[in-house]
Amino acid sequence: MIEHLQDKIFTTISEIADKHQQACYVIGGYVRDLLLKRPSKDIDIVVVGSGIELAGRVAKKTGKNTHLSVFKNFGTAQVKTPVYEIEFVGARKESYQRDSRKPVVEDGTLEDDQNRRDFTINALAICLNKDHYGELIDPFNGLTDLKNQVIRTPLNPDITFSDDPLRMMRAVRFAAQLGFYIEVNTFEAIGRNKERINIISKERVADELNKIILSPKPSVGFILLEKSGLLKLIFPELDDLRGVETKDGVGHKDNFYHTIAVLDNLSEHSDNLWLRWSALLHDVGKTRTKRFDKKLGWTFHNHEFTGMKMLPDIFKKMKLPMNEKMKYTQKMVLLHMRPIVLSEEEITDSAVRRLLFDAGDDIDDLMLLCEADITSKNREKVKRYKGNFQIVRRKLKEIEEKDRIRNFQPPVKGDEIMQLFNLPACSLVGEIKMKIKDAILDGIIPNEYDAAYKYMINIAAEMGISPTTK
């Protein structure tokens, strides 16, 4: 820790603070991560006095590659260097209104500032003033909680969570990110205060969800959300997948636990946030499509199509981006059964071409999702599926190299069809293009211009259309 504090940025802050007789401390996440030996470039500095004034002096001292941003309304300032982002704030104490997480802020002491922190492990502070340089101030035994991997609030958890309900999501997020345990009384307080989450903006909730999804083992976070009762409030469509129903002695797997197992599997191979969202949502349509058939047992026919159709409403409600990221997730949810079906049947070139056409450049992501979807405890079944997926991958590569379908563009364009047959823009032109595309995907003709042109002339003749000249 002392070695890190020899960094020029800390010694500079120390010299300036002492010169102007300001008590200052590095506090919060940077101290926590320093003690956990996790790399961090975000530094929080709390100043007894004006944080904005100290930030301005530090920015001036550190030179031309430093950028200063001042946020007067919040009493904070940010100094951005080529290496660090340093947030300066005056020590403060807070009080809250029942219907808002925005506090009434007053100037305070270091003790006041530590009291307002969310968790003991985030209340640790290190003095930067010369007389006590490097001294750790730990009023809530946060160091012990770090060693024991425990998340607890510094003060009464009911007050902590009622004041700022987003802290409940942060507790779950830290548990997932760090692999820590939420102390029993703290966790029970989340359950007691869960309804308070409704005053938090959807954007802030989504931000915490994204961080949980990107954690090393996301299932930790989602199990905590479910056990605390938060999941039903913030993500009811996922919560609805919980449970096993039995009829005539036949049950189905718990689709919630299957889903988070798939997410964990995928997380071992990809950090792509939207592919991880696809894993979380791949079976979301099963609740609406669940049926019991006396011969077949439980079925979820077309759950991938239903799930894909549900996504715009889910994304809109959760304030997730309604752009190409949603469309990508829709594509993954819609197609996630296709490679599985291919792996169970005789693999035809035509089926592989159509999968390549529909998945395009996202085929590799789709295959990762499908392989993550194997959660059976039957080792032989898992081994067989994984072996079959290798065959599918090999076939995809062979077809792609031979037929160049991944980014398929029709060899004959619509304008050329219209000009050749003297047709206006109409459904007939689209029909001809579709027949050419199907012929290529079915392997009737190669993906080449000459073959497509000749095929077009023949199908046009069958439709009673002849080339014309102007």
C-alpha positions in Angstrom: 0.0 0.0 0.0 2.8 2.4 0.9 4.5 1.6 -2.4 1.3 2.7 -4.3 1.2 5.9 -2.2 4.6 6.9 -3.5 3.0 7.6 -6.9 3.5 11.2 -7.9 -0.2 12.0 -8.0 -0.6 11.2 -4.2 2.6 13.1 -3.2 1.4 16.1 -5.3 -2.0 16.1 -3.6 -0.3 15.7 -0.2 2.0 18.7 -0.7 -0.8 21.0 -2.0 -3.2 20.0 0.8 -0.6 20.6 3.5 0.4 23.9 2.0 -3.2 25.1 2.2 -3.9 23.4 5.5 -6.6 21.1 4.2 -7.1 17.6 5.7 -7.5 15.1 2.8 -7.9 11.4 2.4 -8.1 8.8 -0.4 -11.3 6.9 0.4 -13.7 4.2 -0.8 -13.3 1.9 -3.8 -9.7 2.8 -4.6 -8.6 1.8 -1.0 -10.7 -1.3 -1.1 -9.2 -2.4 -4.4 -5.7 -1.5 -3.3 -6.0 -3.8 -0.3 -7.6 -6.5 -2.5 -4.7 -6.1 -5.0 -7.2 -5.2 -7.8 -6.1 -2.7 -10.4 -8.0 0.6 -10.3 -7.5 4.0 -12.0 -10.5 5.7 -10.3 -9.4 7.6 -7.1 -11.8 9.3 -4.7 -10.4 12.1 -2.5 -12.4 13.5 0.4 -11.3 16.9 1.7 -12.3 18.6 5.0 -13.1 21.9 3.3 -13.5 22.6 -0.4 -12.8 19.7 -2.7 -13.2 21.9 -5.7 -10.5 24.3 -4.6 -8.0 21.4 -4.0 -8.9 19.9 -7.4 -8.2 23.2 -9.1 -4.8 23.5 -7.5 -3.9 19.9 -8.3 -4.9 20.3 -11.9 -2.7 23.4 -12.2 0.3 21.6 -10.7 0.0 18.4 -12.8 0.3 20.2 -16.1 -1.0 20.5 -19.6 -2.1 16.8 -20.0 -4.6 17.2 -17.1 -8.3 18.0 -17.6 -10.3 19.7 -14.9 -14.2 19.4 -14.7 -16.1 21.2 -11.9 -19.6 20.3 -10.8 -20.6 23.1 -8.5 -24.1 21.8 -7.9 -22.7 18.7 -6.4 -19.7 20.3 -4.8 -17.3 18.0 -6.7 -14.6 18.2 -9.2 -12.8 15.7 -11.4 -9.1 15.8 -12.4 -8.4 13.5 -15.3 -4.7 12.7 -16.0 -3.3 10.3 -18.7 -3.3 7.6 -15.9 -6.0 8.4 -13.4 -9.5 9.9 -12.9 -9.5 11.6 -9.5 -12.8 12.8 -7.9 -12.5 15.5 -5.3 -15.3 16.1 -2.8 -15.7 18.0 0.4 -16.4 15.9 3.5 -20.2 16.0 4.1 -23.0 14.6 6.1 -26.4 13.7 4.5 -30.1 13.4 5.4 -32.8 12.0 3.2 -36.4 12.6 2.3 -38.7 9.5 2.2 -39.6 9.8 -1.5 -36.1 10.5 -2.9 -32.6 9.1 -2.8 -31.2 12.6 -3.3 -29.8 13.7 0.1 -29.8 17.1 1.8 -26.1 17.7 2.1 -24.1 19.7 4.7 -20.4 20.2 5.3 -19.1 17.6 7.6 -16.0 15.9 9.1 -14.2 12.8 7.9 -16.3 10.8 10.4 -19.5 12.2 8.9 -18.3 11.2 5.5 -17.5 7.7 6.5 -20.8 7.3 8.2 -22.7 8.0 5.0 -20.8 5.3 3.0 -22.7 2.3 1.8 -20.6 -0.6 3.1 -17.7 -1.0 5.6 -15.3 -2.1 2.9 -16.0 1.2 1.1 -15.6 3.4 4.2 -11.9 2.8 4.5 -9.7 6.0 4.2 -6.0 6.7 4.0 -4.6 10.0 5.2 -2.6 11.9 2.6 -1.3 14.7 5.0 2.4 14.5 5.8 2.1 14.0 9.6 -0.1 10.9 9.1 0.7 9.9 5.5 -0.4 6.4 4.7 -2.4 5.9 8.0 -5.5 3.8 7.5 -8.7 5.1 9.2 -11.1 2.2 9.6 -13.9 3.0 12.1 -16.2 0.1 11.1 -13.7 -2.8 10.9 -13.8 -2.7 7.1 -10.4 -4.3 7.0 -11.6 -7.3 8.9 -14.7 -7.5 6.6 -12.3 -7.5 3.6 -10.3 -10.3 5.0 -13.5 -12.3 5.8 -15.0 -11.4 2.5 -18.1 -9.9 4.1 -20.4 -7.1 2.9 -22.2 -5.2 5.6 -23.4 -1.6 6.1 -21.5 0.7 8.5 -24.7 1.8 10.3 -28.2 0.4 10.6 -28.9 -1.4 7.3 -32.6 -0.5 7.3 -31.7 3.2 7.4 -28.9 2.7 4.9 -31.1 1.0 2.3 -34.2 3.1 2.9 -32.2 6.3 2.5 -30.7 5.1 -0.8 -32.3 1.9 -2.1 -29.7 1.6 -5.0 -27.4 0.4 -2.3 -29.3 -2.9 -2.2 -28.4 -3.5 -5.8 -24.8 -2.4 -5.1 -24.6 -5.0 -2.3 -25.6 -7.7 -4.7 -23.3 -6.4 -7.3 -20.3 -6.4 -5.0 -21.1 -9.9 -3.9 -21.1 -11.0 -7.5 -18.0 -9.1 -8.5 -15.8 -9.9 -5.5 -17.2 -13.3 -4.5 -18.1 -11.9 -1.1 -21.0 -12.8 1.3 -23.7 -10.4 2.3 -23.9 -10.4 6.1 -27.1 -11.9 7.4 -28.7 -8.8 9.0 -27.7 -6.7 6.0 -29.3 -9.2 3.6 -32.5 -9.5 5.6 -32.7 -5.7 5.5 -32.7 -5.8 1.7 -35.8 -8.1 1.9 -37.5 -5.7 4.3 -36.7 -2.6 2.2 -37.0 -4.2 -1.3 -40.1 -2.1 -2.3 -38.0 1.1 -1.9 -36.2 0.1 -5.2 -39.2 1.5 -7.0 -38.0 5.1 -6.4 -34.8 4.4 -8.2 -34.6 5.3 -11.9 -34.7 2.4 -14.4 -31.4 3.6 -15.9 -29.5 3.2 -12.5 -31.0 -0.2 -11.9 -30.0 -1.3 -15.5 -26.5 0.0 -14.9 -26.2 -2.2 -11.8 -27.7 -5.2 -13.6 -25.1 -4.8 -16.4 -22.3 -4.9 -13.8 -23.8 -8.0 -12.3 -24.1 -9.6 -15.7 -20.5 -8.8 -16.4 -19.2 -10.2 -13.1 -17.1 -13.4 -13.1 -20.0 -15.6 -12.0 -23.3 -13.7 -12.6 -25.5 -16.4 -11.1 -24.3 -15.3 -7.6 -25.9 -11.9 -8.2 -29.2 -13.3 -9.7 -29.7 -15.8 -6.9 -29.3 -13.0 -4.4 -31.7 -10.8 -6.3 -34.2 -13.7 -6.3 -33.8 -14.7 -2.7 -34.1 -11.0 -1.5 -37.3 -10.4 -3.6 -35.7 -7.7 -5.7 -35.8 -9.7 -8.9 -39.6 -9.9 -9.0 -39.7 -6.1 -8.8 -36.9 -5.2 -11.3 -37.1 -8.1 -13.7 -40.4 -10.0 -13.4 -40.0 -11.8 -16.7 -36.9 -13.6 -15.4 -38.5 -14.2 -12.0 -41.5 -15.8 -13.8 -39.2 -18.6 -15.0 -38.7 -19.9 -11.4 -40.2 -23.1 -10.2 -41.1 -26.6 -11.4 -44.6 -27.8 -12.2 -45.5 -31.5 -12.2 -48.4 -33.2 -13.9 -49.1 -36.9 -14.1 -45.8 -37.4 -12.4 -43.9 -35.5 -15.1 -42.0 -32.4 -14.2 -39.8 -29.9 -16.1 -36.5 -28.3 -15.1 -36.5 -25.0 -13.3 -35.9 -22.6 -16.2 -34.6 -19.8 -13.9 -31.8 -21.9 -12.6 -31.1 -23.3 -16.0 -30.9 -19.8 -17.4 -28.4 -18.5 -14.9 -26.3 -21.7 -15.4 -26.2 -20.9 -19.1 -25.1 -17.4 -18.3 -22.3 -18.7 -16.1 -21.2 -21.1 -18.8 -21.1 -18.3 -21.4 -19.3 -16.0 -19.0 -16.3 -18.4 -19.0 -15.8 -17.7 -22.7 -17.2 -14.2 -23.5 -17.2 -10.7 -22.0 -19.7 -9.5 -24.6 -22.4 -7.8 -22.5 -25.2 -8.2 -25.1 -24.3 -11.9 -25.7 -24.6 -12.3 -21.9 -27.9 -10.6 -22.0 -28.9 -13.0 -24.8 -28.1 -15.9 -22.5 -30.2 -14.3 -19.7 -33.1 -13.9 -22.1 -32.8 -17.0 -24.4 -35.6 -18.9 -22.6 -37.7 -15.9 -21.5 -40.5 -17.0 -23.8 -40.9 -20.3 -22.0 -43.4 -19.0 -19.4 -45.9 -18.0 -22.1 -45.4 -21.1 -24.2 -45.5 -23.8 -21.5 -48.0 -26.6 -22.3 -48.6 -30.1 -21.0 -49.3 -32.9 -23.5 -50.2 -36.4 -22.3 -48.0 -37.9 -24.9 -45.1 -35.4 -25.1 -45.0 -34.2 -21.6 -44.1 -30.5 -21.0 -43.5 -28.5 -24.2 -42.3 -25.0 -25.0 -43.0 -24.8 -28.7 -41.8 -21.6 -30.4 -40.5 -20.2 -27.1 -37.6 -18.7 -29.1 -40.0 -16.8 -31.4 -42.1 -15.7 -28.4 -39.1 -14.6 -26.5 -37.8 -12.6 -29.4 -41.1 -10.7 -29.7 -41.0 -10.0 -25.9 -37.6 -8.2 -26.1 -38.6 -4.7 -27.3 -41.1 -4.3 -24.4 -38.5 -5.6 -21.9 -35.7 -3.4 -23.2 -38.1 -0.4 -23.3 -39.3 -0.9 -19.7 -35.8 -1.5 -18.4 -34.4 1.6 -20.3 -32.0 -0.6 -22.2 -30.8 0.6 -25.7 -33.5 0.3 -28.4 -31.0 0.0 -31.2 -28.7 -2.5 -32.9 -27.9 -4.0 -29.4 -31.5 -5.0 -28.9 -31.7 -6.3 -32.5 -28.6 -8.4 -31.9 -30.1 -9.8 -28.7 -33.3 -10.6 -30.6 -31.4 -12.4 -33.2 -29.5 -14.6 -30.7 -32.8 -15.4 -28.8 -34.6 -16.3 -32.1 -31.8 -18.5 -33.5 -30.5 -20.2 -30.3 -32.4 -23.4 -31.0 -31.2 -23.8 -34.6 -27.7 -25.2 -34.0 -29.1 -27.5 -31.4 -31.6 -28.9 -33.9 -28.8 -29.2 -36.4 -26.7 -31.1 -33.9 -29.4 -33.7 -33.4 -30.2 -34.4 -37.0 -28.3 -35.3 -40.1 -26.6 -32.0 -41.1 -27.5 -31.0 -44.6 -25.6 -28.3 -46.5 -28.8 -26.5 -47.1 -29.6 -26.2 -43.4 -26.1 -24.9 -42.7 -26.3 -22.3 -45.5 -29.6 -21.0 -44.1 -28.1 -20.8 -40.6 -25.1 -18.9 -41.9 -27.4 -16.6 -43.9 -29.6 -15.8 -40.9 -26.8 -15.4 -38.4 -24.3 -13.6 -40.6 -21.3 -12.3 -38.7 -22.9 -13.3 -35.4 -22.6 -17.0 -36.1 -19.6 -17.5 -33.8 -21.4 -15.8 -30.9 -24.5 -17.9 -31.6 -22.4 -21.1 -31.4 -21.0 -19.9 -28.0 -24.5 -19.3 -26.7 -25.7 -22.8 -27.9 -22.8 -24.6 -26.4 -23.4 -22.7 -23.1 -27.0 -23.9 -23.2 -25.8 -27.5 -22.4 -26.5 -27.7 -18.7 -27.3 -31.4 -18.3 -25.8 -33.3 -15.4 -25.7 -36.3 -17.6 -22.0 -36.5 -18.6 -22.6 -38.7 -21.6 -25.3 -36.4 -22.9 -23.0 -33.4 -22.5 -20.1 -35.2 -24.3 -22.4 -36.2 -27.2 -23.8 -32.7 -27.6 -20.3 -31.1 -27.5 -19.1 -33.7 -30.1 -22.0 -32.9 -32.3 -21.4 -29.1 -32.0 -17.9 -29.7 -33.2 -19.3 -31.4 -36.3 -21.6 -28.4 -36.8 -18.7 -25.9 -36.5 -16.6 -27.9 -39.0 -19.6 -28.0 -41.4 -20.1 -24.2 -41.0 -16.5 -23.5 -41.8 -16.6 -25.8 -44.9 -19.7 -24.2 -46.3 -18.5 -20.7 -45.5 -15.3 -21.3 -47.4 -17.0 -22.8 -50.3 -20.2 -20.7 -50.7 -19.4 -17.4 -49.0 -22.9 -17.2 -47.4 -22.1 -15.4 -44.1 -22.6 -11.9 -45.6 -24.7 -12.9 -48.5 -25.6 -10.3 -51.1 -27.9 -11.3 -54.0 -25.7 -11.8 -57.1 -28.4 -10.2 -59.2 -29.7 -6.8 -57.9 -33.3 -5.6 -58.0 -32.5 -2.7 -60.3 -31.1 -5.1 -62.9 -34.2 -7.3 -62.7 -36.5 -4.3 -63.2 -34.4 -3.1 -66.2 -34.1 -6.5 -67.9 -37.8 -7.3 -67.7 -39.0 -3.7 -67.8 -40.8 -4.0 -64.5 -41.7 -1.3 -62.0 -40.7 -1.7 -58.3 -43.2 -4.4 -57.3 -43.7 -7.7 -55.4 -42.7 -9.6 -58.6 -39.2 -8.3 -58.4 -39.0 -9.4 -54.8 -40.3 -12.8 -55.7 -37.6 -13.3 -58.4 -34.9 -12.2 -55.9 -36.3 -14.6 -53.3 -36.3 -17.6 -55.7 -32.6 -16.8 -56.6 -31.7 -16.6 -52.9 -33.5 -19.9 -52.1 -31.8 -21.6 -55.0 -28.4 -20.6 -53.7 -29.2 -21.5 -50.1 -30.6 -24.9 -51.1 -27.5 -25.6 -53.2 -29.3 -25.7 -56.6 -27.0 -23.1 -58.0 -23.6 -21.7 -56.7 -23.4 -18.2 -55.2 -22.1 -16.7 -58.5 -23.4 -14.1 -60.9 -23.5 -16.1 -64.1 -25.3 -19.1 -62.5 -27.8 -16.7 -60.8 -28.4 -14.8 -64.0 -29.1 -18.0 -66.0 -31.4 -19.3 -63.2 -33.3 -15.9 -63.2 -34.0 -16.1 -66.9 -35.4 -19.7 -66.5 -37.6 -18.9 -63.5 -38.9 -15.7 -65.2 -39.9 -17.8 -68.3 -41.8 -20.2 -66.0 -43.6 -17.1 -64.6 -44.4 -15.9 -68.1 -41.9 -13.1 -68.1 -39.5 -12.5 -71.0 -36.5 -10.1 -71.2 -37.3 -6.9 -73.0 -35.2 -4.1 -74.6 -36.0 -0.5 -74.4 
